[in-house]
Amino acid sequence: MASDYAISLATPDDFPGILALQEPNLPDSGGSLSVRLTEDWFKQAVADKSVVVGRRDDKVVGYVLGTSLAAKAHVPIIQAMLRAFPPLPNCYLYGPVCVAETERGKGLAGAVQRIANIYEWSPCYDIRDS
């Protein structure tokens, strides 16, 4: 249940948990995250208020990113997406959402997304117009 989680903007104290959660969700481990992001990358994203985390018992068990285009300009899949679908100005890229396997199906992904919406990350594409 989503109420079992503490959800907020990430802090520097969350770096170890974010990085630990990322690892089993990378393709090399059978996961579906597109790219390994470094601790330095997350440090900047946290400073930019671009990471929302979900915690259970003080352990990071989920996160969502809402980053500037520049923050992910180095990611090949993002480069291809932006070539195919030119973005709106001053927008943020939403995602990925990463949830620990033990927490899936319990409402955490939706809960971190709802909190992320409070920060008014402006989407790159208005899907309502498609």
C-alpha positions, 0 to 999 in steps of 0.5 A: 500500500502506498501509505507504507512509504515515505516519499520525498525529494532525494537527499545526499543521504539517499545516494547509496540506496539509489545506486544499490537499487539501480544495479539489479535493474540494469540490463546486465542484471536482467533489468530494463533501465537503459543506462547506468547513472553515476553517483556524480550524475545523481549528485547533480540531479539531487541538487537540481531537485530532479529525483523523488524517492520512496523509502520503506523503513528508511531504505530507498525502494523506489525512485523517479527522475524528472531531469532537464534535457541537458542532464540526459544529453549523453544517453544514446536512447534519449538522443534518438528519441529527441531526434525523432520527436523534437521536444517542447522548450524548457521541458524535463524528461520524465523517468525512469521510474525504478522500483525494487522487485519486492515492492512492485504491485504495491502502488509505489510507482504511482505514489512517487509519480504523484509526488513528482507532479507536485514539483511541476516537472514540465513534460517534453511532449503533450500526449493529450494532443496526439 
